[in-house]
């Protein structure tokens, strides 16, 4: 049937991405009520709804019977073995029960992601480099991607429990069509990928904005605790840690803020109210992370006049926080999400007895 083959060949060569980019503004404009529902800031998110998942003892894997060098998965077998050897060397066994449970029968395939993936995805190009399906314990890798996503997806695999139709993966939880914690989870998964495999070309660069933000969250919780909670898919444990520094309302705002930024950071077309919501969400998230880190330092040094406290505070303000992008890019424009004046205000609200003056940097290009 030469006619059908010709049609299929033409369809494969058609520039679908450009075509859908043209259609997207029209679609969004005519379904604004639906778009508003998609772009809402997850006001119904309540930490009390979070569950803690763990495998029953009878399902815990017998790690003595798992020989990493005998893993039969193809393709990417060398990468899988490299990943497995590294995390079993770097992390204690109590972090790795989910890894051991999934590694024995994980499947990996290489494929060309279809036009349906492009149109339905909320995450832009990163979504098309790789994907982990917990229900099937399957990693799919886009063979045309310039990004190297295999280590990112293997971290997802190593931190996931699929139980009773629910997915507990790192710092995210999904039940039916509802999910929460995706922003922190994707950012932290990428942070770990870059921390342990960042010397491999193509690993760095995915989710750059949110990865930097989640590093500030790790500063609050602590690296060892954060990694332990992640591998054990313990979002509830993360929330309990954050209660030392935040109210439940602020924890809700922080987690939903990360989710919102993840879903819409790279939207190519945004209506004005959508852009305002993204900027507002980024501002709230930045302010909370800033306050949380100041509270963490204050908790470690109760005496605010202690020289060690002042040194630690100075290091954070001039080293750690200086690495955070205080602007968010939307299209070709950038918008301030944190100013010197706001930092000064937040500092004074937390450290009532200390006067700290921050030097402002003039940047007239930001909105």
C-alpha positions in Angstrom: 0.0 0.0 0.0 2.4 2.7 -1.2 -0.1 5.6 -0.6 -0.3 4.8 3.1 3.4 4.6 3.4 3.8 7.9 1.7 1.3 9.5 4.0 3.1 8.1 7.1 6.4 9.3 5.8 5.0 12.8 5.3 3.5 12.8 8.8 6.8 11.8 10.4 8.6 14.7 8.6 6.0 17.3 9.5 7.1 20.0 11.9 4.5 19.2 14.6 6.2 21.3 17.3 5.9 24.5 15.3 2.4 23.6 14.3 1.2 23.1 17.9 3.0 26.3 19.0 0.8 28.2 16.6 -2.3 26.5 17.8 -1.6 26.7 21.5 -2.5 30.4 22.0 -5.8 29.8 20.3 -6.6 26.8 22.4 -5.7 28.5 25.7 -7.7 31.6 24.8 -10.9 29.6 24.1 -10.7 27.4 27.1 -9.8 30.0 29.7 -12.0 28.6 32.5 -10.3 25.3 32.1 -6.9 26.9 31.9 -7.6 28.8 35.2 -8.4 25.5 36.9 -5.1 24.1 35.6 -3.1 27.1 36.8 -4.6 27.4 40.2 -2.2 27.3 43.2 -3.5 24.1 44.7 -5.4 25.7 47.5 -6.8 22.4 48.6 -3.4 21.0 49.4 -3.3 19.9 53.1 -0.2 18.2 54.6 -2.5 16.1 56.8 -3.6 14.2 53.7 0.0 12.9 53.1 0.6 9.2 53.8 3.7 7.4 54.7 4.3 4.3 52.6 6.6 1.4 53.3 6.8 -2.2 52.0 5.5 -4.9 54.4 8.3 -7.0 55.8 7.3 -10.1 53.7 8.0 -8.1 50.5 11.3 -6.7 51.5 14.0 -7.9 49.1 16.7 -10.3 50.2 19.7 -8.1 49.2 22.1 -11.0 49.6 20.6 -12.6 46.5 21.0 -9.5 44.3 24.2 -9.5 42.2 24.4 -6.1 40.6 27.0 -7.2 38.0 24.5 -9.8 36.8 21.7 -7.3 36.0 20.4 -8.3 32.6 18.6 -5.1 31.7 19.3 -3.7 28.2 19.9 -1.1 26.8 22.0 1.2 29.1 23.3 -1.8 31.0 26.7 -0.2 31.7 24.9 3.0 33.1 22.6 0.9 35.3 25.6 -1.0 36.8 27.5 2.2 37.3 24.5 3.7 39.0 23.9 0.6 41.2 27.5 0.3 42.3 27.7 4.0 43.2 24.6 4.2 45.3 25.3 1.0 47.1 28.7 2.3 48.0 27.6 5.9 48.9 24.4 5.2 50.9 23.5 2.9 53.8 21.4 -0.1 53.1 18.4 1.2 55.0 18.1 3.9 52.3 18.0 1.4 49.5 15.1 -1.0 50.1 13.1 0.6 47.2 16.1 0.4 45.0 16.7 -3.3 45.7 13.0 -4.0 45.3 12.8 -2.4 41.8 16.3 -3.0 40.3 15.8 -6.8 39.9 13.0 -6.4 37.3 13.4 -2.9 36.0 12.9 -2.6 32.2 14.4 0.1 29.9 13.5 0.9 26.4 14.6 3.5 23.8 11.9 5.1 21.8 10.9 8.2 19.7 8.5 10.1 21.9 5.3 10.8 19.9 3.5 14.0 19.1 0.9 13.0 21.8 3.7 13.3 24.4 4.6 16.8 23.2 1.0 18.1 23.2 -0.1 16.6 26.6 3.1 17.2 28.5 3.2 20.2 31.0 6.9 20.1 31.4 8.3 21.0 27.9 11.6 19.5 26.6 12.7 17.8 29.8 9.6 15.5 29.7 10.7 14.1 26.4 14.2 13.0 27.4 13.1 10.3 29.7 10.2 8.9 31.9 9.8 6.4 34.6 6.5 4.4 34.8 6.2 3.0 38.4 3.3 0.8 37.5 5.3 -1.1 35.0 8.7 -0.4 36.6 9.7 0.8 33.1 12.1 3.5 32.1 11.6 5.0 28.6 14.4 7.1 27.1 14.0 9.3 24.1 16.7 8.2 21.7 16.7 11.6 20.0 17.3 13.7 23.1 20.6 15.5 23.6 20.0 15.3 27.4 21.3 12.2 29.3 18.4 11.3 31.5 19.2 7.7 32.4 20.7 8.6 35.9 17.8 10.9 36.7 15.3 8.2 35.9 17.3 5.6 37.8 17.0 7.8 40.9 13.3 7.8 40.4 13.3 4.1 40.2 15.4 3.8 43.3 13.1 6.0 45.4 9.6 4.7 44.3 7.0 2.5 46.0 3.9 1.4 44.0 1.3 0.2 46.4 -2.5 -0.3 46.2 -2.7 1.8 43.1 -0.8 4.7 44.7 2.6 6.0 43.7 5.1 7.2 46.4 8.2 8.4 44.6 10.8 10.4 46.4 9.0 13.5 47.6 5.9 13.1 45.5 2.6 11.1 46.0 0.1 10.3 43.2 -3.4 8.9 43.7 -5.4 8.5 40.5 -5.2 11.9 38.7 -4.0 13.8 41.7 -0.4 14.3 42.6 1.6 16.6 45.0 5.2 17.1 45.7 6.3 16.7 42.0 8.3 20.0 42.1 10.5 19.2 45.0 10.8 15.6 43.8 12.0 16.5 40.3 14.3 19.2 41.6 15.9 16.9 44.1 16.1 14.0 41.7 18.1 16.3 39.4 20.2 17.6 42.2 21.2 14.1 43.1 21.9 13.2 39.4 24.2 16.2 39.1 25.8 15.6 42.5 26.8 12.1 41.8 27.0 11.9 38.0 27.4 15.5 37.0 30.8 14.9 35.4 29.1 13.0 32.6 28.3 15.3 29.6 24.6 15.8 29.2 23.5 15.1 32.8 23.4 18.7 33.9 21.0 21.4 32.8 17.5 19.8 33.4 15.2 21.9 35.6 18.0 24.4 36.4 15.8 26.9 38.3 14.0 24.5 40.5 17.1 22.4 41.1 18.8 25.5 42.7 15.7 26.2 44.8 15.6 22.7 46.1 19.2 23.0 47.2 18.1 25.8 49.5 15.5 23.4 50.9 18.2 20.8 51.5 20.2 23.4 53.4 17.2 23.7 55.8 16.6 20.0 56.3 20.2 18.8 56.0 21.9 16.7 53.3 21.9 13.4 55.1 18.3 13.6 56.3 17.1 14.9 52.9 18.7 12.0 51.1 17.3 9.4 53.6 13.7 10.8 53.2 14.0 10.9 49.4 15.1 7.3 49.0 12.4 6.1 51.4 9.7 8.0 49.6 8.9 9.8 52.8 7.1 13.1 52.0 5.4 13.0 55.3 8.8 12.8 57.0 9.9 15.9 55.1 6.8 17.8 56.2 7.6 16.8 59.8 11.1 18.2 59.5 9.8 21.4 58.0 7.4 21.9 60.9 10.4 23.0 62.9 10.6 26.1 60.7 7.2 26.6 59.1 3.5 26.5 59.9 1.4 24.0 58.1 0.0 26.8 55.9 3.5 27.8 54.8 4.5 24.2 54.2 1.4 23.9 51.9 2.4 27.0 50.2 6.0 25.9 49.8 5.2 22.4 48.3 2.4 23.7 46.0 4.7 26.5 45.0 7.4 24.1 43.8 4.7 22.1 42.0 3.4 25.2 40.3 6.8 26.4 39.1 7.6 22.9 37.8 4.4 22.7 35.8 4.5 26.1 34.3 8.1 27.4 34.3 8.6 26.6 30.7 5.1 27.3 29.2 5.7 28.9 25.9 2.4 30.8 25.9 0.9 32.4 29.0 -2.1 34.6 29.6 -1.5 37.7 31.8 -3.2 36.2 34.9 -1.2 33.0 34.4 2.1 34.9 34.3 1.1 36.9 37.4 0.4 33.6 39.3 3.7 32.1 38.3 5.6 35.2 39.5 3.6 35.3 42.7 4.3 31.6 43.3 8.0 32.1 42.7 8.1 35.0 45.1 6.3 33.1 47.9 8.7 30.1 47.4 11.8 32.3 47.5 10.7 34.1 50.6 9.9 30.9 52.4 13.2 29.4 51.6 15.0 32.5 52.7 13.1 32.6 56.0 13.6 28.9 56.6 17.4 29.1 56.2 17.6 32.1 58.6 15.5 30.2 61.1 17.7 27.2 60.7 20.8 29.3 61.5 19.1 31.0 64.4 18.1 27.6 65.9 21.7 26.3 65.7 23.0 29.5 67.4 20.3 30.7 69.9 22.6 33.6 71.0 22.2 36.1 68.2 25.3 37.9 69.3 27.5 34.8 69.2 30.4 35.4 66.7 29.8 31.9 65.2 26.1 32.8 64.6 27.1 36.1 62.9 29.7 34.3 60.8 27.2 31.6 59.7 24.6 34.2 58.9 27.1 36.2 56.9 28.2 33.1 54.9 24.6 32.3 54.0 23.7 35.8 53.0 26.9 36.3 50.9 27.7 32.8 49.7 24.8 30.4 49.7 21.9 32.8 49.0 24.0 34.6 46.4 23.9 31.5 44.2 20.0 31.6 44.0 18.5 33.3 41.0 16.5 36.1 42.5 14.8 36.5 39.1 12.5 34.3 37.1 12.6 34.2 33.3 9.3 34.0 31.4 9.9 34.0 27.7 12.5 36.7 27.0 11.6 38.8 30.0 12.9 38.5 33.6 11.1 39.4 36.7 12.4 40.1 40.2 11.1 37.5 42.8 13.3 38.7 45.6 14.7 42.2 46.3 17.2 43.6 48.8 14.4 45.5 50.5 12.4 42.3 51.0 15.4 40.4 52.3 16.0 43.2 54.8 12.4 43.0 55.9 12.5 39.2 56.3 15.7 39.4 58.2 14.4 41.9 60.7 11.2 39.9 61.2 13.3 36.9 62.2 16.2 38.6 64.0 14.5 41.3 66.0 17.5 42.4 67.9 20.0 42.6 65.1 20.5 45.4 62.6 21.8 44.0 59.3 22.4 46.2 56.3 22.4 44.5 52.9 24.0 46.2 49.8 21.7 46.4 46.8 22.7 45.7 43.3 21.1 48.0 40.7 19.5 46.1 37.9 17.1 48.2 35.9 16.4 45.5 33.3 14.2 43.4 35.7 10.5 44.1 35.9 
